[in-house]
Amino acid sequence: MRRVRDRGSRRGALFLFIALLPGLALAQGGCAPGALAGPALDAINRARARGARCGRQAMPPAPPMRWSPALAAASAGHAADMARRDYFEHLSPEGARPGDRARSQGYRYRDLAENIALGDLDAAGAVRLWLGSPPHCLNLMDGRLREVGVGCADSPRGPWERRWAMLLGLPR
């Protein structure tokens, strides 16, 4: 977010407060697993139903995703770890990969993809962000992937540094 300086006027403080309101509302439980399942799955399946342009590649409509509690738990754990330890990577500092996280939750897969994001977003906003990035969009629109889980966690610095993780899988 761009900081606005307003010399002596209250307008700058009011703008900053209004700009932070959505994040403040999200910080009050917006990352709880139960709070994400419906909005995230709805946004993902709406995008998959209409198809998308992922960079130069037009992706046709794809079958709807099913929510996976195991993938959601793995995603939430990765988002929380990134937020707590202040990093933003697919690979944890110890070298754990997306597949390691999925397997640690008992998820057996034939194919797996991960998207991560950073910012003061709700679930629909995170999906929009991923759809705007060609490699992340391709993951979302891959018709072979049938199950999904999403997690988020706020950084100790605040909701504007919220970490998001999404695992998409084709189960065995």
C-alpha positions as CSV (number, residue, x, y, z in Angstrom):
1,M,0.0,0.0,0.0
2,R,1.3,3.5,-0.9
3,R,1.6,5.8,2.1
4,V,-0.1,9.1,1.8
5,R,1.3,12.2,3.7
6,D,-1.0,15.0,4.3
7,R,0.6,17.9,6.1
8,G,-1.5,18.7,9.1
9,S,-4.8,17.6,7.6
10,R,-7.0,14.8,8.9
11,R,-7.8,13.6,5.4
12,G,-4.6,11.6,5.2
13,A,-5.3,9.7,8.4
14,L,-8.9,9.1,7.3
15,F,-7.7,7.7,4.0
16,L,-5.2,5.4,5.7
17,F,-7.9,4.1,8.1
18,I,-10.4,3.5,5.3
19,A,-7.7,1.7,3.2
20,L,-7.0,-0.6,6.1
21,L,-10.6,-1.4,7.0
22,P,-10.9,-4.5,4.7
23,G,-7.7,-5.9,6.2
24,L,-8.9,-5.3,9.7
25,A,-12.1,-7.2,9.0
26,L,-10.2,-10.1,7.4
27,A,-7.8,-10.3,10.4
28,Q,-10.7,-11.2,12.6
29,G,-10.9,-14.8,11.6
30,G,-10.6,-14.6,7.8
31,C,-7.9,-17.2,7.8
32,A,-9.8,-19.7,9.9
33,P,-10.0,-23.0,7.8
34,G,-13.8,-23.0,8.1
35,A,-13.9,-19.4,6.8
36,L,-11.9,-20.1,3.7
37,A,-13.4,-23.3,2.3
38,G,-16.6,-21.8,0.9
39,P,-15.3,-18.5,-0.5
40,A,-12.1,-20.1,-1.9
41,L,-13.8,-23.0,-3.5
42,D,-16.6,-20.8,-5.0
43,A,-14.0,-18.4,-6.6
44,I,-11.9,-21.3,-7.9
45,N,-14.9,-23.2,-9.4
46,R,-16.3,-20.0,-11.0
47,A,-13.0,-19.4,-12.8
48,R,-12.7,-23.0,-13.8
49,A,-16.3,-23.1,-15.2
50,R,-15.7,-20.1,-17.5
51,G,-12.1,-20.9,-18.6
52,A,-9.3,-18.3,-18.5
53,R,-6.5,-16.8,-20.5
54,C,-3.3,-17.6,-18.7
55,G,-0.8,-15.3,-20.4
56,R,-0.8,-16.3,-24.0
57,Q,-2.5,-19.6,-23.4
58,A,-6.3,-19.9,-23.5
59,M,-7.5,-22.5,-21.0
60,P,-10.8,-24.1,-21.6
61,P,-13.3,-24.6,-18.8
62,A,-12.2,-27.3,-16.3
63,P,-14.2,-29.6,-14.0
64,P,-15.0,-28.2,-10.6
65,M,-12.6,-28.8,-7.7
66,R,-13.4,-30.6,-4.5
67,W,-12.2,-29.2,-1.1
68,S,-9.6,-31.4,0.5
69,P,-9.2,-31.0,4.3
70,A,-5.7,-32.5,4.0
71,L,-4.5,-30.1,1.3
72,A,-6.1,-27.2,3.3
73,A,-4.3,-28.2,6.5
74,A,-1.0,-28.5,4.5
75,S,-1.6,-25.1,2.9
76,A,-2.6,-23.4,6.2
77,G,0.6,-24.8,7.8
78,H,2.8,-23.5,5.1
79,A,1.1,-20.1,5.2
80,A,1.5,-19.9,9.0
81,D,5.2,-21.0,8.7
82,M,5.9,-18.3,6.1
83,A,4.2,-15.6,8.1
84,R,5.8,-16.6,11.4
85,R,9.3,-16.9,10.0
86,D,9.0,-14.0,7.5
87,Y,9.7,-15.8,4.2
88,F,7.8,-16.2,0.9
89,E,8.9,-19.4,-0.9
90,H,7.6,-22.7,-2.1
91,L,10.5,-24.3,-0.3
92,S,10.7,-24.0,3.5
93,P,14.0,-23.0,5.1
94,E,14.5,-26.7,5.9
95,G,13.9,-27.7,2.3
96,A,10.4,-29.1,2.7
97,R,8.6,-29.0,-0.7
98,P,4.8,-28.9,-1.5
99,G,4.7,-32.7,-1.8
100,D,6.3,-33.1,1.6
101,R,3.6,-30.9,3.2
102,A,0.8,-32.8,1.4
103,R,2.2,-36.2,2.4
104,S,2.6,-35.0,6.0
105,Q,-1.2,-34.5,6.1
106,G,-1.8,-38.0,4.7
107,Y,-2.6,-36.8,1.2
108,R,-1.6,-39.4,-1.5
109,Y,-1.4,-37.9,-4.9
110,R,-0.5,-38.5,-8.6
111,D,0.0,-34.9,-9.4
112,L,0.4,-31.7,-7.2
113,A,0.8,-28.0,-7.7
114,E,1.2,-25.1,-5.3
115,N,0.4,-21.4,-5.6
116,I,1.5,-18.9,-3.0
117,A,0.6,-15.2,-2.6
118,L,1.3,-12.2,-0.3
119,G,-1.1,-9.4,0.6
120,D,-4.1,-8.0,2.2
121,L,-6.6,-10.2,0.3
122,D,-9.7,-12.2,0.9
123,A,-10.0,-15.7,-0.7
124,A,-11.6,-14.3,-3.9
125,G,-8.9,-11.7,-4.1
126,A,-6.2,-14.3,-3.8
127,V,-7.8,-16.4,-6.6
128,R,-8.0,-13.2,-8.8
129,L,-4.3,-12.6,-8.1
130,W,-3.3,-16.1,-9.1
131,L,-5.5,-15.9,-12.3
132,G,-3.5,-12.8,-13.2
133,S,-0.2,-14.7,-13.1
134,P,0.3,-17.1,-16.0
135,P,2.0,-20.0,-14.2
136,H,-0.4,-19.7,-11.2
137,C,-3.4,-19.5,-13.6
138,L,-2.2,-22.6,-15.4
139,N,-2.2,-24.5,-12.1
140,L,-5.7,-23.3,-11.3
141,M,-7.0,-24.2,-14.7
142,D,-5.3,-27.6,-15.0
143,G,-8.2,-30.0,-15.6
144,R,-6.2,-32.9,-14.3
145,L,-6.1,-31.4,-10.8
146,R,-9.4,-32.2,-9.0
147,E,-8.9,-31.3,-5.3
148,V,-7.8,-28.1,-3.6
149,G,-7.0,-26.7,-0.2
150,V,-6.2,-23.1,0.7
151,G,-4.7,-21.5,3.8
152,C,-3.7,-18.1,4.9
153,A,-2.0,-16.5,7.9
154,D,-1.3,-13.0,9.0
155,S,2.3,-11.8,9.6
156,P,3.1,-10.5,13.0
157,R,3.6,-7.2,11.1
158,G,-0.1,-7.1,10.1
159,P,-2.7,-8.3,7.7
160,W,-1.1,-6.4,4.8
161,E,1.6,-9.1,4.9
162,R,-0.8,-12.0,4.9
163,R,0.7,-15.2,3.4
164,W,-1.5,-17.4,1.2
165,A,-0.9,-21.0,0.1
166,M,-2.9,-23.2,-2.2
167,L,-2.3,-26.9,-3.0
168,L,-4.1,-28.4,-5.9
169,G,-3.9,-32.2,-6.3
170,L,-4.9,-35.2,-8.3
171,P,-5.4,-38.0,-5.6
172,R,-4.3,-41.6,-6.1
